[in-house]
Amino acid sequence: MPNASALTPSSATQSFEIRPIEGPLGAEILGLDLRLPVSVQDLARIRAALVRHNVLVFREQRITPEQHVAFSRRFGPLQVHVLNRFHLQGHPEILIVSNVIEDGKPIGLVDAGADWHSDLSYMPKPSLGSLLHAQELPAEQGDTLFGNMFNAYETLPADVKQALEGRRAVHSYVYRYRRLQKLSPWRADLTQNQIDEVPEVEHPVIRVHPESGRKALFVSEGFTSHIVGLPKDESDALLRYLHEHTIRAENVYRHQWRAYDMVFWDNRSTVHYAAITPQHLRRTLYRTTVEGDVPV
């Protein structure tokens, strides 16, 4: 167990640098030690950087699960993932993301990033952000890609923006789960209780970020099943167009993981993707998700 003082705010600030990453989003946090107390002032600086840069990369964080959870909780209540068999023992707030198979069973969610999505957008209060901490990394592959949804919205043609204004879309965990289940031998059938925990929700196609006031697209290949009020063929075509527009190379940051990286991304302004890493290249990470607010 970490020293309890490491889990609580402090009046003492740490000296750290926020270095923007060249590209459409992202910044590195250099010199901050999350094993030490994080002051209210430092936390505010980190939060402002998240809103500005969308993705933050905390280098060299040799932290425990307790410290991971405690730091995440400083940003809001934590959301517990519906797939409880992949919770870290003793820490239900942590979802294990892993391609490792032990005794013929996966130790974590193998295909968590298998399509572009915003974490927990299928919830009434989707995630503010996710914090993913590297535990075991392969020597190759295993990158995570992030798309900037502010830029995606702002670079849409004016007529498309007008067509999307006021539209709402359905986000569904079951929709994504059953689609990925056809591609993965590791996704067991959901129980009825699990299905009941995640009913479909509607959110605006264009959301206003609650902290910056900027508009962002809020649909994804993963969880958005359809746009309300459009025939299926029109909805499918429009969502396909928006997805292809979002993942243009100039709008994407590719994160190449280093040992002990902690990556914190804003689910209100990004989507992300990580191809399934082959099983001979072991990859395990721990993820927490912070609850956000009802999108408007």
C-alpha positions in Angstrom: 0.0 0.0 0.0 1.3 3.5 -0.8 1.7 6.1 1.9 -1.7 7.6 2.6 -0.3 11.1 2.1 0.3 10.3 -1.6 -3.4 9.9 -2.1 -4.5 13.3 -0.7 -4.1 16.9 -2.0 -1.2 19.0 -0.8 -0.5 22.7 -0.6 3.0 22.0 -2.1 3.2 22.2 -5.8 5.5 20.1 -8.0 7.7 21.4 -10.8 6.6 19.9 -14.1 6.5 20.8 -17.8 3.6 20.6 -20.2 5.1 20.0 -23.6 2.7 20.1 -26.6 3.1 17.2 -29.0 3.5 18.1 -32.6 0.3 17.3 -34.4 -3.5 17.8 -34.0 -3.6 17.0 -30.3 -1.7 15.9 -27.3 0.9 17.1 -24.7 3.5 15.4 -22.5 3.6 15.9 -18.8 7.2 15.8 -17.8 8.6 15.9 -14.2 5.3 15.2 -12.3 5.4 12.2 -9.9 2.0 10.8 -9.2 3.4 8.9 -6.2 3.5 12.2 -4.5 0.6 14.4 -3.4 -0.8 16.6 -6.2 -1.8 20.1 -5.1 -5.1 21.7 -6.0 -3.1 24.2 -8.1 -1.3 21.4 -10.0 -4.6 19.6 -10.5 -6.1 22.7 -12.0 -3.2 23.1 -14.3 -3.5 19.5 -15.4 -7.2 19.8 -16.0 -6.7 23.0 -18.1 -4.1 21.2 -20.1 -6.5 18.3 -20.8 -9.1 20.6 -22.1 -6.6 22.4 -24.3 -4.6 19.4 -25.6 -7.3 16.6 -25.4 -4.7 13.9 -24.6 -2.1 14.1 -21.8 0.9 11.7 -21.6 2.4 11.3 -18.1 5.8 9.8 -18.5 7.5 7.4 -16.0 4.6 6.8 -13.6 5.6 3.9 -11.4 2.4 4.0 -9.5 0.2 1.4 -7.7 -3.4 0.7 -8.6 -4.4 2.5 -5.4 -2.5 5.6 -6.6 -4.0 5.3 -10.1 -7.5 5.2 -8.6 -6.9 8.0 -6.2 -5.5 10.3 -8.9 -8.3 9.5 -11.3 -10.9 10.2 -8.6 -9.6 13.8 -8.2 -11.3 14.6 -11.5 -14.7 13.2 -10.5 -16.6 10.0 -9.6 -15.3 6.8 -11.3 -17.4 4.6 -13.5 -17.3 0.9 -13.1 -17.3 -1.1 -16.3 -20.2 -3.5 -17.0 -17.7 -6.4 -17.8 -17.0 -7.2 -14.1 -15.0 -10.3 -14.9 -12.2 -8.0 -16.1 -12.1 -5.8 -13.1 -8.7 -5.8 -11.3 -9.1 -7.8 -8.1 -9.8 -5.5 -5.2 -10.2 -2.5 -7.5 -13.5 -2.6 -9.4 -12.8 0.9 -10.8 -9.9 -0.5 -12.9 -10.7 -2.4 -16.1 -7.9 -4.7 -17.3 -7.1 -4.2 -21.0 -5.0 -7.1 -22.1 -4.4 -9.7 -24.8 -2.8 -12.1 -22.3 -4.4 -15.6 -22.1 -3.8 -17.6 -18.9 -5.3 -21.1 -18.3 -7.2 -20.8 -21.6 -8.9 -17.5 -20.5 -8.2 -13.8 -21.2 -7.1 -11.9 -18.1 -8.6 -8.7 -19.6 -10.6 -7.2 -22.4 -8.7 -8.3 -25.5 -10.4 -6.1 -28.1 -11.2 -3.0 -26.0 -9.9 -0.7 -28.8 -10.9 -2.7 -31.8 -12.8 0.2 -33.4 -12.9 4.0 -33.0 -15.0 5.1 -30.0 -15.4 7.4 -27.1 -15.4 5.4 -23.8 -18.8 4.9 -22.2 -20.6 7.2 -24.6 -23.5 4.7 -24.2 -24.0 6.0 -20.6 -26.5 8.8 -19.7 -23.4 10.6 -18.3 -20.6 9.6 -20.7 -17.0 9.6 -19.4 -15.2 12.9 -18.9 -12.0 11.0 -19.5 -10.0 7.8 -19.3 -6.7 7.2 -17.6 -4.8 4.2 -19.1 -1.6 3.0 -17.3 0.9 0.7 -19.0 1.7 -2.5 -17.1 3.3 -4.8 -19.8 4.1 -3.6 -23.3 5.1 -5.5 -26.5 8.4 -4.7 -28.2 6.4 -3.7 -31.3 2.8 -2.8 -32.3 0.3 -1.9 -29.5 0.0 1.8 -30.4 -3.2 3.8 -29.6 -4.6 6.4 -32.0 -6.6 9.4 -31.1 -8.8 11.6 -33.2 -9.6 15.3 -32.5 -13.3 15.8 -32.5 -13.1 19.6 -32.2 -11.1 19.7 -35.4 -13.4 17.1 -37.0 -16.4 19.3 -36.4 -14.7 22.6 -37.3 -13.4 21.3 -40.7 -16.8 20.0 -41.8 -18.4 21.7 -44.8 -21.0 24.4 -43.8 -23.9 22.4 -45.3 -23.0 19.3 -43.3 -22.8 21.3 -40.1 -26.2 22.8 -40.8 -27.6 19.3 -41.5 -26.3 18.0 -38.2 -27.5 20.9 -36.1 -30.0 19.7 -33.5 -29.7 16.1 -34.6 -29.4 13.3 -32.0 -27.9 9.8 -32.2 -28.3 6.6 -30.4 -25.3 5.1 -28.5 -25.5 1.5 -27.5 -23.1 -0.8 -25.7 -25.0 -3.9 -26.8 -24.8 -2.7 -30.5 -21.0 -2.6 -30.3 -20.6 -5.7 -28.1 -22.6 -8.0 -30.5 -20.7 -6.7 -33.5 -17.3 -7.3 -31.9 -18.5 -10.6 -30.6 -18.7 -11.9 -34.1 -15.0 -11.1 -34.6 -13.6 -12.3 -31.2 -13.7 -15.8 -29.6 -13.3 -14.2 -26.2 -16.5 -12.3 -25.9 -19.0 -14.4 -24.0 -22.7 -13.7 -24.2 -23.8 -10.8 -22.0 -26.1 -11.8 -19.1 -29.6 -10.2 -19.0 -28.5 -8.2 -15.9 -25.5 -6.8 -17.9 -27.8 -5.8 -20.8 -30.2 -4.2 -18.4 -27.4 -2.1 -16.9 -26.6 -0.4 -20.3 -29.9 0.6 -22.1 -29.5 2.6 -25.2 -29.2 6.4 -24.9 -29.6 9.4 -27.1 -27.0 12.2 -27.3 -26.6 15.2 -29.5 -24.5 14.6 -32.7 -22.7 17.9 -31.9 -21.9 18.5 -28.3 -20.7 21.6 -26.6 -17.7 21.0 -24.4 -18.7 22.0 -20.8 -15.3 23.5 -20.0 -14.1 25.1 -23.2 -17.5 25.9 -24.8 -16.2 24.5 -28.2 -18.3 22.3 -30.4 -17.2 18.8 -31.1 -18.7 15.9 -33.0 -20.0 13.2 -30.7 -20.5 10.1 -32.7 -18.3 7.1 -33.2 -17.8 4.0 -35.3 -18.0 1.9 -32.1 -21.1 2.9 -30.1 -23.3 5.1 -32.4 -25.9 2.8 -34.0 -27.9 5.4 -35.9 -28.9 9.1 -36.2 -32.5 9.6 -34.9 -35.1 10.5 -37.5 -33.1 9.5 -40.6 -33.8 6.4 -42.7 -31.3 3.6 -42.1 -29.4 4.0 -45.4 -29.1 7.8 -44.9 -28.0 7.4 -41.3 -25.4 4.8 -42.2 -24.0 6.9 -45.1 -23.8 10.0 -42.9 -22.1 8.2 -40.0 -19.7 6.6 -42.4 -18.9 10.0 -43.9 -18.3 11.6 -40.5 -16.1 8.7 -39.4 -13.9 8.9 -42.5 -13.7 12.7 -42.1 -12.6 12.2 -38.4 -9.8 9.8 -39.0 -8.0 11.6 -41.7 -4.2 11.4 -41.1 -3.9 15.1 -40.3 -6.5 14.8 -37.5 -4.9 11.8 -35.7 -2.2 11.4 -33.1 -0.6 8.0 -32.8 0.7 7.2 -29.3 3.7 4.9 -29.1 3.7 3.6 -25.6 6.7 3.7 -23.3 7.2 1.9 -20.1 5.0 3.3 -17.2 3.2 5.8 -19.4 -0.1 7.0 -18.1 -2.3 8.5 -20.8 -5.3 10.6 -19.9 -7.7 11.5 -22.7 -10.8 13.7 -22.9 -13.7 11.5 -24.1 -15.7 14.6 -24.7 -13.5 15.8 -27.5 -11.7 12.7 -28.8 -12.2 9.2 -30.2 -9.5 6.5 -30.1 -8.6 3.2 -31.6 -6.1 0.4 -30.8 -5.8 -2.6 -33.1 -5.8 -6.0 -31.3 -2.2 -7.0 -30.5 -1.2 -10.6 -31.4 -1.1 -12.8 -28.4 2.7 -13.5 -28.7 3.2 -9.8 -28.1 2.0 -9.4 -24.5 0.2 -6.2 -23.7 -1.6 -5.3 -20.5 -2.8 -1.9 -19.3 -5.1 -0.7 -16.5 -7.9 1.8 -17.2 -10.1 4.0 -15.1 -12.9 6.2 -16.4 -14.1 9.4 -14.9 -17.8 10.2 -15.1 -18.7 13.3 -17.1 -22.0 15.1 -17.5 -25.1 14.9 -19.8 -24.0 16.1 -23.2 -25.7 19.2 -24.6 
